[in-house]
Amino acid sequence: MRTLVTGGAGFIGSHLVDALLAAGHEVTVVDDLSRGRREQVSDGVRLIEVDVASASLPRAVRDTRPDIVFHEAAQIDVRESVRNPLRDAEVNVLGTVNLLRACVDAEVRRLVFASSGGAVYGDTEVIPTPEDHPCRPESPYGTSKRCGEHYGATFQRNQGLEFVSLRYTNVYGPRQDPHGEAGVVAIFATRLLTGEQAVINGDGSQTRDYVYVDDVVRANLCAISAPPGTYNVGAATETDVNQLFERLRRASGSTARAVHGDPKPGEQQRSCVAIERAAAELGWTPEVDLDQGLARTVDHFRRR
């Protein structure tokens, strides 16, 4: 099968590309390399360096003529979306619409969309949160991801493009970028290993649902043939930031103590998703528990 992965030089996208190749699919990567790295793209994979929001994207999709597109390219930093909501919307909304239109023109059968299993919901009354819970995003990032879901559903109804939205929770693992403000596991792991100070925002009681990157990749592979729709992809387990720090401290062998800073705007208090729908319709459940995944991640950064 011919596949195209936007953001395929990035953290999740590069792992997905490797898995698609291993499954025997033909893969093309679209990435502007603003965050992704060329060396993370497997040998023999065609890389088209283009921004998903640019006028050049439709030609890249048309020339590739994929059967299925995996849309991983995004502005992923919640705090950056608060600082610069216009840029967030340009990439996550206009870029997604640009890709959807290009897929229709190129007669792509299906698009699998990387959404957010925390940011689109905001703080909720139900934990773990199911897919039919009202969405009240607290950040421009969450709003832009929810907007992408709406556009995808509209293109499915009006243009016949099959659309699958995978609402990832907090994805972590090897190749995650330890720089900037996104990716707390990578940031903490790197700082603990190098003796730098890791800072917990606020009191550390905010919870997240951490899911290992290999499990997220398997969910994408399941989405190739699953019914179109929206699926949560997470571990269905709450872990607060203080607990995460302690687990990473043990995994790294560090004796560093936690230091707390100011809370960050746009950051929700609790996030954890229900995954019964993914189990029933995707045939997917997570396989890597948190301590195992953190150990693998720490080992990766230690080798680097």
N, C-alpha and C positions, 0 to 999 in steps of 0.2 A: 504494500500500500504506500502511496506517496503521501508524505506528511510534511508539514511546515510548522516550525516552532518559533514564535516570536519571543525575544528575550532568551534565545537558546544558548547564549554565551554567559548567562548569569547563573545564579545559585541553583534555583530549582530547575530552570530550563536546561542547563547542561546535564544534570542528572537524568532528566526526561529524555534528552537526545540519546544518551548512552543506552538507556533502556529500550528505546524504539529501535535503535540499531541492533541490539542484541536479539530483539524479537523478529528481525528480518525486514523491517520497514525501510523505505527510502526516506531520507531526512534532509530537509533544507532548513537552515537557520537564518532568521532575520533579527538583527541586533544592531543598534547604533553604537555599541561599545561604550556608552556613557557610564555604565556600571559593570557590564559584563566584560569578560576577558577573552581575548582571542585564543589563548592557550587552553582554555577550558572546552573548546569545541573539538570534538574528536577528529582525528585524521580522516580525510576522505569526505567529510561533510561540507557541502557548499555553504559558505557564509556570505550573506548579502548584507552589507553595512548600510542600513537605512533606518530612519526614525519612523515609527508607526504612524505618526501624525503627518508625515510629509506627503507631498504630491507624488513622490516616487514609489510609494508603497504599492499601489494597485498594479503597477507593471511587474514588480517583483512577484506578487501573487499570481498574476496572469501567466508569467513565463514559467512558473513552477507548476501550476495547475494541480495543486494537491487535492487528495480526496478528503483529508481532514486537517484542520488547523488547530494548534494548541496555542492559546494566547496568554503567554506568561509575561510579556513586556509590560512594564508599569512604572509609575512613580510610587514607591512603596513606603515612604517615610511619613508616618502620621503627623509628626511635628513639622516636617517641611510643608505638608499640605496646609497646616495652620498658618505658617509664615508666608506661603506663596500659593494660595488657592488657585490662581489663574494658571500657573504652570502645572499644578496637579490636574486640573480639568483639561488642559491641552493634551496631556499624555493619556490620561485615563478615560476621558470622555471622548474627545475628538479623535484620539488615536484609535479607540475601539470602534467608533462609528466608521472611520476611514477603513478599518480592516473588515468590518462587516459588509460594507458596500463592495469592497474589492473581492470578498469571498463570493458574493452573489454574482458579480460580473464574471468571475472565473469558474463558476459552476461547482464550487466547493460543496461537498455534501454536508459536512458537520463542522462546527466550531466548538471547542472546549475552552471555557473561559475561566481564568484564575480569579475568583472573587475572594472576599474576606469573610471568614466565619466569626469574626469578632466585631470589626468596625462597622459592618452593615447593620448589625443589630443595635449597637449601643448598649447601654445598661438595660437589662431586662428583668421582668418579674419571674421568669422561669429559668432555672439552671438545673441541668443542662438545657440549652435553648434549641427547640426544634425549628425546622425550616419555615413553618407556617406562623411563627411568632411575628408580631409587628416589627418592622425595621425603623429604628429611630437613631440613625448614626449621629455621633457626637463630633465628628471631624469632617473636614472637606474630603479627606481620603475615603472615608466610609461612604459619604454621599456619592462620590465619583464612581466607586465600585457598584453601588446600588443602581446608579444611572446606567452603567454598562449592562447590568442584568436586564433592565427594562428595555434598552435598545435591542439586546439580543432576542428577547421574547417577541418584540415587535417585528424584527426581521424574520423570525420563524413563522409568525402568523401571516405576514404579508408577502414574504419572498420564498418561503419554503426551506430556508436554511435551518437545519437541525442545530439546536443550541443547548449545550450542557453547561451549567454553572456549578463550579466546585468551590464551595465556601471554605477555604483553608483557615485553620486557626493559626497559631504561632509556629511556623515551620522553622526547624533548626537542623543543623548537620554540617558535614564537611562542605567546604567551598563557600559557606556563608560569609558575607563581607563583614569584617570586624571593625570597619571604619564608619564614621558617621554616627547616626543615632538609631538606625533600624537594626534589629537582630541582637537582642540582649544576650542570648546564649553565646554567640560569637564574641561579642564585646567583653563579657565577663571572663570567658575562657582565656582569651588572649591576654587580658590584663592580669589575671591570676598567674598565668604561666610566665609572664615577663616581669612580674613584681610591681606593676603599675597599680594605682589605686582604682578599684571598681566602685562606682557610686550608684547607690540605689535611689531612684527618684521617689520622693515622698517617704512615707513610713514603711513601704514595702509590702503592705497588706493587699495591694491590688493583685488579682488573680488572672492567670491566663491558662489556656489549654494548649500544651506543647505537643506537636506531632513531628515525628522524624521524617526527613526528606524522602527516604526510600518508600515509606508508606504513602506519601503524597504522590510519588511517581506511580505506584501501583494503582492508586485511584484514577489517575489519568488514563492508564492503560485499560482499566475497566470501563471508562467512559467512552471508549471507542465504539462499543456495541450496546451500551445500556440505553434505556429509554431517555429521551430528552427531558430535561428538568433541572431542578436545583437540589444539590446534595451538600450537606455538611461533611467536611473532612477534618477530623480531629481525633483526639484521644478520649474525649468525654470525661476528662479528669481535670479538676481545678488544682493549680499549684500557684502559691503566691510567690512574689519575687524574693522574699526573704528565704523561703524554702529552696528556691532555685539556686540562689547564691550559695547556700550551705552545701547543696548536692554537688555543685561545680567545684566548690572549695575542696571537698573530699576527693573528687575525681582527679583534680589537678595536683593534689598533695600540698596545696598552699596553706599557710598559717595566717593569711591576711584576714583582717577583721572588716566587717561591713561598715561602710560610711554612707550616711543618708544625705541627700541633697533636697532641693526644692521639688515639689510636684510639678509635672509638666502640663500645660494646657492641652485640652483635647483628648486626654488619656482617660479611658473609662475605668471603673473600679473592678468589675468582674466580667469575665468572659470564659464561657465553656459551652460546647455545643453537644446536642444529641446526635447520635450517628445511626439510629435504627433504620432510617430510610436508605442510607448508603449500604447498610448490611443487607437489606431486603432486595433492593433494586440494582445496586452496583455489584453486589456480591463481595463487598469490601469491608474489612475491619482492620484496624492497626495491628501490627505484629511486633513492633519494637517498643519496649517499655522505656520510661523516661531515664532511669539510671543507665540502662544499656546504651541508649542513644547518646546520652551525655558523655559516657566513657569513650564512645567511638569519635565523638566530636572533639573532645579534649585531645585524644591521640592524634587526630588530624592536625590540629594546631600545634601540638608539640613537635610533630615531624617537620612542620613548616618553619 
